[in-house]
Structure formats: structure tokens, C-alpha cells
């Protein structure tokens, strides 16, 4: 979906978000709280960054 947009920064951020979300899912399945919170923080960083840049 992110590749449909012309803005390269948006695409790069979106793809990074999706990759981090996939990694988050893998970490969550292992049940390790510390690593799960770290992975969630990584994914949320993409959310905050994108919404700050694109005001959505």
C-alpha cells in the first residue's frame, strides 16, 4: 500500500513501519515482556514520526 504514494519519505517510513510490525508480531509470539515492549516502542516510533511529518 505504501508504494502507491509518490512521496519517498512517506513510502520509506511506511515500509519501515510494516517491517517493524512484522518483527513485533514475531517477538510477541515468544512471550518475552522486555523484548515485546522494545519491539512495540520501535513500531510506535514509526507511527509518531509519520503522524508528526504528515499531520494525520
N, CA, C and O of each residue as an XYZ file, in Angstrom:
224
protein
N       0.816     -1.184      0.000
C       0.000      0.000      0.000
C       0.866      1.257      0.000
O       0.540      2.224     -0.689
N       1.932      1.263      0.737
C       2.781      2.458      0.846
C       3.404      2.835     -0.485
O       3.700      4.007     -0.721
N       3.604      1.868     -1.346
C       4.220      2.143     -2.638
C       3.296      2.908     -3.584
O       3.750      3.382     -4.625
N       2.031      3.037     -3.253
C       1.102      3.781     -4.105
C       1.290      5.288     -3.978
O       0.796      6.038     -4.820
N       1.981      5.739     -2.964
C       2.175      7.166     -2.745
C       3.458      7.632     -3.418
O       4.439      6.892     -3.482
N       3.445      8.854     -3.915
C       4.620      9.384     -4.613
C       5.694      9.907     -3.667
O       6.861      9.975     -4.053
N       5.344     10.270     -2.470
C       6.297     10.843     -1.526
C       7.239      9.750     -1.022
O       6.806      8.803     -0.366
N       8.533      9.891     -1.334
C       9.517      8.867     -0.977
C       9.698      8.730      0.535
O       9.890      7.622      1.035
N       9.639      9.840      1.262
C       9.773      9.783      2.720
C       8.605      9.000      3.318
O       8.791      8.183      4.219
N       7.408      9.255      2.810
C       6.224      8.539      3.284
C       6.361      7.044      3.001
O       6.084      6.213      3.866
N       6.790      6.714      1.788
C       6.969      5.300      1.430
C       7.979      4.621      2.345
O       7.724      3.538      2.871
N       9.133      5.271      2.530
C      10.196      4.684      3.350
C       9.728      4.489      4.794
O       9.994      3.453      5.404
N       9.035      5.486      5.331
C       8.526      5.385      6.700
C       7.475      4.284      6.803
O       7.478      3.502      7.753
N       6.587      4.227      5.832
C       5.526      3.213      5.835
C       6.065      1.803      5.744
O       5.607      0.907      6.453
N       7.035      1.605      4.873
C       7.628      0.274      4.725
C       8.381     -0.106      6.005
O       8.321     -1.255      6.443
N       9.084      0.854      6.601
C       9.758      0.600      7.874
C       8.776      0.219      8.962
O       9.033     -0.677      9.766
N       7.640      0.916      8.977
C       6.591      0.600      9.945
C       6.117     -0.843      9.766
O       6.032     -1.595     10.736
N       5.811     -1.223      8.539
C       5.284     -2.566      8.287
C       6.300     -3.646      8.648
O       5.933     -4.687      9.192
N       7.565     -3.405      8.348
C       8.597     -4.376      8.723
C       8.714     -4.487     10.242
O       8.852     -5.583     10.786
N       8.659     -3.336     10.921
C       8.770     -3.378     12.380
C       7.544     -4.053     12.995
O       7.656     -4.725     14.020
N       6.388     -3.880     12.380
C       5.173     -4.537     12.881
C       5.276     -6.054     12.716
O       4.837     -6.806     13.585
N       5.855     -6.501     11.603
C       6.076     -7.939     11.420
C       7.018     -8.471     12.499
O       6.779     -9.531     13.077
N       8.084     -7.726     12.760
C       9.028     -8.126     13.804
C       8.350     -8.128     15.176
O       8.595     -9.012     15.997
N       7.506     -7.142     15.411
C       6.759     -7.078     16.676
C       5.919     -8.338     16.857
O       5.900     -8.925     17.939
N       5.237     -8.747     15.815
C       4.426     -9.962     15.891
C       5.245    -11.184     16.257
O       4.819    -12.014     17.059
N       6.425    -11.288     15.661
C       7.304    -12.422     15.970
C       7.761    -12.386     17.423
O       7.773    -13.415     18.099
N       8.137    -11.208     17.900
C       8.606    -11.073     19.283
C       7.466    -11.365     20.254
O       7.665    -12.056     21.253
N       6.280    -10.845     19.969
C       5.135    -11.073     20.860
C       4.818    -12.560     20.998
O       4.425    -13.017     22.071
N       4.986    -13.304     19.924
C       4.652    -14.734     19.971
C       5.561    -15.517     20.915
O       5.230    -16.632     21.319
N       6.709    -14.929     21.267
C       7.643    -15.598     22.173
C       7.341    -15.340     23.642
O       7.878    -16.027     24.511
N       6.486    -14.357     23.933
C       6.062    -14.111     25.304
C       7.075    -13.427     26.199
O       6.942    -13.476     27.422
N       8.067    -12.802     25.631
C       9.093    -12.108     26.413
C       8.688    -10.641     26.573
O       8.705     -9.881     25.605
N       8.330    -10.253     27.775
C       7.800     -8.914     28.030
C       8.797     -7.812     27.674
O       8.438     -6.837     27.014
N      10.040     -7.967     28.110
C      11.047     -6.926     27.868
C      11.265     -6.710     26.363
O      11.250     -5.574     25.889
N      11.462     -7.782     25.631
C      11.667     -7.667     24.187
C      10.403     -7.215     23.459
O      10.479     -6.517     22.449
N       9.258     -7.610     23.970
C       7.991     -7.187     23.373
C       7.810     -5.678     23.496
O       7.391     -5.016     22.547
N       8.127     -5.142     24.667
C       7.998     -3.701     24.863
C       8.995     -2.930     24.000
O       8.672     -1.859     23.485
N      10.186     -3.460     23.843
C      11.185     -2.814     22.987
C      10.722     -2.814     21.526
O      10.850     -1.806     20.830
N      10.193     -3.932     21.076
C       9.701     -4.025     19.700
C       8.494     -3.117     19.489
O       8.363     -2.495     18.435
N       7.621     -3.039     20.477
C       6.474     -2.136     20.390
C       6.946     -0.684     20.308
O       6.409      0.107     19.533
N       7.942     -0.346     21.104
C       8.500      1.010     21.066
C       9.064      1.345     19.702
O       8.904      2.465     19.217
N       9.724      0.380     19.080
C      10.272      0.591     17.740
C       9.151      0.859     16.737
O       9.249      1.780     15.926
N       8.097      0.064     16.789
C       6.974      0.256     15.879
C       6.283      1.594     16.132
O       5.932      2.302     15.188
N       6.092      1.934     17.380
C       5.431      3.201     17.713
C       6.250      4.411     17.258
O       5.689      5.464     16.959
N       7.562      4.261     17.208
C       8.408      5.349     16.724
C       8.059      5.688     15.277
O       8.042      6.859     14.896
N       7.783      4.672     14.482
C       7.364      4.917     13.099
C       6.012      5.628     13.065
O       5.815      6.543     12.265
N       5.095      5.221     13.914
C       3.763      5.858     13.963
C       3.884      7.349     14.300
O       3.340      8.206     13.603
N       4.597      7.630     15.365
C       4.742      9.010     15.824
C       5.445      9.861     14.769
O       5.026     10.985     14.493
N       6.496      9.334     14.191
C       7.248     10.064     13.179
C       6.389     10.393     11.960
O       6.395     11.525     11.477
N       5.672      9.427     11.482
C       4.836      9.634     10.297
C       3.728     10.642     10.574
O       3.506     11.563      9.788
N       3.043     10.466     11.682
C       1.950     11.390     12.007
C       2.460     12.792     12.273
O       1.760     13.763     11.989
N       3.659     12.920     12.808
C       4.230     14.259     13.039
C       4.577     14.922     11.704
O       4.366     16.122     11.529
N       5.105     14.144     10.775
C       5.515     14.703      9.494
C       4.335     15.003      8.588
O       4.333     16.014      7.885
N       3.341     14.144      8.598
C       2.248     14.253      7.640
C       0.924     14.700      8.264
O      -0.103     14.733      7.586
N       0.948     15.042      9.542
C      -0.176     15.674     10.251
C      -1.502     14.927     10.077
O      -2.533     15.545      9.813
N      -1.474     13.616     10.223
C      -2.711     12.853     10.119
C      -3.157     12.364     11.464
O      -4.187     11.699     11.568
